[in-house]
């Protein structure tokens, strides 16, 4: 039989490791690991009467990962307060690997509870860290719809918070639709359950707002609502989120990252939907105000119309026509007078010009005894030398013409 590969990287399909070899390799590697301090949340504690060893399961509060641990009963008895499920602890443990079952467990040497002061200090550090990232900035907040089509509600199973939200919302707006997710709101599963429910509701297009509600409780009971995984899931949601955790004095970090904070679950109901009766009163008041304004406008216009029609110019509706008719008649008379005056003036000027033309005309000269002597061809005789003896000439006088014969010619 050929030798087995020394390293895992040297194994092949033709030369694999048997299960026992892999288990021995893992066990050998785990046994070389050092003792380590681990923090987690107790989700299960099994302690049998008379047994020297108890078993517990530690879970990471931020993610769904857990480890099985064994602890001596004497270590549990040495604790100042009894260990209970949901408690946050720090343990000193040595990893061990059970090769027969192929499982990893932790052998707990010491166990210490995490004090509430330390937990609150961690919450404060997380608050400062997320605030520096801008997760609490006002410009990241989404406004709530006036009337959502459906309200997503994340709450405990058969909880008073669910009744407070649903009953008060239905009292304000009857028939408001809810999509309810009942989950663990306390303990080890709270963060995982709330985040999964939020993502499921956020993926539903008909859900317009999501309310995360829980009643009051001790500070450590409300710590899941200051968990970083939950806060980042709320910040990434596309749907507006309302935080309604505990009472007014309770301030988990969820209040800071949510779009709206409700002081109580009852207050959340008044935030996610309007008051039906109040809206009806508002509508009735608006209608009454509109009617009053319309009446006032009509009365004002009616008074203005009466004032206009009572003026003299509108009281006698023909007065304006008569006044304009008189203006037109005056203008016509003035135009006629000016036209006649212009005609008389131009007639006198024409007569004067005619008289001037008559005085200066050749006929007037002839009428004074002058004559025009013309040759037979019509040329005017202008000189004695132009006339020959015996030439027949034409003489024109004021009242006609006649012929003459020249006795002597020009010399």
Residue pairs with C-beta under 8 A, 6 or more apart in sequence:
2 15
4 15
4 17
4 18
4 21
5 11
5 12
5 15
5 17
8 17
8 22
8 25
11 17
17 25
20 99
23 97
23 99
23 100
23 102
24 99
26 97
26 99
27 97
27 99
30 95
30 96
30 97
30 104
31 96
31 97
33 94
33 95
35 92
35 93
35 94
35 109
36 92
36 93
36 94
36 95
37 90
37 91
37 92
37 93
38 58
38 67
38 90
38 91
38 93
38 106
39 88
39 89
39 90
39 91
39 114
40 58
40 59
40 60
40 61
40 66
40 67
40 88
40 89
40 91
41 58
41 59
41 60
41 61
41 86
41 87
41 88
41 89
41 188
42 56
42 57
42 58
42 59
42 83
42 84
42 85
42 86
42 87
42 88
42 89
42 188
43 57
43 58
43 59
43 66
43 85
43 86
43 187
43 188
43 189
44 55
44 56
44 57
44 85
45 54
45 55
45 56
45 57
45 83
45 84
45 85
46 54
46 55
46 56
47 54
47 55
47 73
47 76
48 54
51 73
52 72
52 73
52 74
53 70
53 71
53 72
53 73
54 70
54 71
54 72
54 73
54 76
55 68
55 69
55 70
55 71
56 69
56 71
56 83
56 108
57 66
57 67
57 68
57 69
58 66
58 67
58 69
58 89
58 91
58 106
59 65
59 66
59 188
60 66
61 88
61 188
61 191
61 223
61 224
61 227
62 191
62 227
62 228
62 229
63 229
64 192
67 104
67 105
67 106
68 103
68 104
68 105
68 106
69 91
69 93
69 105
69 106
69 107
69 108
70 105
70 106
70 107
70 108
71 91
71 108
71 111
72 108
75 108
75 109
75 110
75 111
76 82
76 83
76 111
79 111
79 112
79 113
80 113
81 113
83 89
83 111
83 113
85 187
85 188
86 186
86 187
86 188
86 220
87 113
87 114
88 113
88 114
88 119
88 220
88 223
89 111
89 112
89 113
89 114
90 111
90 112
90 114
91 106
91 108
91 109
91 110
91 111
91 112
92 108
92 109
92 110
92 111
93 106
93 107
93 108
93 109
94 106
94 107
94 109
95 104
95 105
95 106
95 107
96 104
96 105
96 106
96 107
97 103
97 104
97 105
98 104
98 105
116 219
116 220
119 219
119 220
119 223
120 219
123 223
123 226
123 253
126 226
126 228
126 231
126 253
127 226
127 253
127 256
130 136
130 228
130 231
130 253
130 256
130 257
131 256
134 140
135 231
135 232
135 235
135 256
135 257
136 256
136 257
140 235
141 259
141 260
142 239
142 240
142 259
143 240
143 259
144 209
144 240
144 242
144 259
144 260
144 271
144 272
145 208
145 209
145 240
146 274
147 173
147 273
147 274
148 176
148 207
148 208
148 209
148 272
148 273
149 177
149 206
149 207
149 208
150 177
150 178
150 179
150 204
150 206
150 207
150 208
151 169
151 176
151 177
151 178
151 179
151 207
151 208
151 209
151 210
151 211
151 272
151 273
152 178
152 179
152 180
152 181
152 201
152 202
152 204
152 207
152 209
152 210
152 211
152 239
153 162
153 165
153 166
153 178
153 179
153 180
153 181
153 210
153 211
153 213
154 181
154 183
154 194
154 197
154 198
154 201
154 210
154 211
154 212
154 213
155 161
155 162
155 165
155 180
155 181
155 182
155 183
155 185
155 211
155 212
155 213
155 214
155 265
156 162
156 182
156 183
156 184
156 185
156 186
156 214
156 215
157 182
157 183
157 184
158 182
159 182
159 185
159 213
159 214
159 215
160 215
160 265
161 213
161 214
161 215
161 244
161 265
162 180
162 182
162 213
162 265
164 213
164 264
164 265
164 266
164 269
165 211
165 213
165 244
165 265
165 266
165 268
165 269
166 178
166 180
166 269
167 269
168 266
168 269
168 270
169 176
169 178
169 269
169 272
169 273
170 176
171 269
172 269
172 270
172 273
172 274
172 275
172 276
173 273
173 274
173 275
173 276
174 276
176 273
179 201
179 204
179 207
181 197
181 200
181 201
183 189
183 190
183 193
183 194
183 196
183 197
184 190
184 193
185 193
185 194
185 214
185 224
186 214
186 217
186 221
186 224
187 224
190 224
191 224
191 227
191 229
191 230
194 212
194 224
194 225
194 230
195 229
195 230
195 233
198 210
198 212
198 230
198 233
198 234
198 237
198 241
199 233
199 237
201 207
201 210
201 239
202 210
202 237
202 238
202 239
207 239
208 239
208 240
209 239
209 240
209 241
209 242
209 272
210 237
210 239
210 240
210 241
210 242
211 241
211 242
211 244
211 262
211 265
211 268
211 272
212 225
212 234
212 241
212 242
212 243
212 244
212 245
212 254
212 258
213 244
213 245
213 265
213 268
214 222
214 225
214 244
214 245
214 246
214 265
215 246
215 265
216 246
216 247
216 250
217 246
222 245
222 246
222 250
222 252
223 252
224 230
225 243
225 245
225 252
225 253
225 254
226 252
226 253
226 254
230 254
231 253
231 254
231 257
234 241
234 243
234 254
234 257
234 258
235 257
240 259
240 260
241 258
241 259
241 260
242 258
242 259
242 260
242 261
242 262
242 268
242 271
242 272
243 252
243 254
243 255
243 257
243 258
243 260
243 261
243 262
244 262
244 264
244 265
244 267
244 268
245 252
245 254
245 255
246 252
246 264
247 263
247 264
248 263
248 264
255 261
260 271
262 268
262 271
308 314
309 315
312 319
313 319
313 320
358 364
362 372
363 398
366 372
366 396
366 397
366 398
367 398
368 398
369 398
371 395
371 396
371 397
372 380
372 395
372 396
373 380
373 381
373 393
373 394
373 395
373 396
374 380
374 381
374 393
374 394
374 395
374 396
375 381
375 386
375 391
375 393
375 394
376 391
376 392
376 393
376 394
378 394
381 387
381 393
383 410
384 410
384 411
385 410
385 411
386 410
387 393
387 406
387 409
387 410
388 406
388 409
388 410
389 406
389 407
389 408
389 409
390 405
390 406
390 409
391 405
391 406
391 409
392 403
392 404
392 405
392 406
393 403
393 404
393 405
393 406
394 401
394 402
394 403
395 401
395 402
395 403
395 404
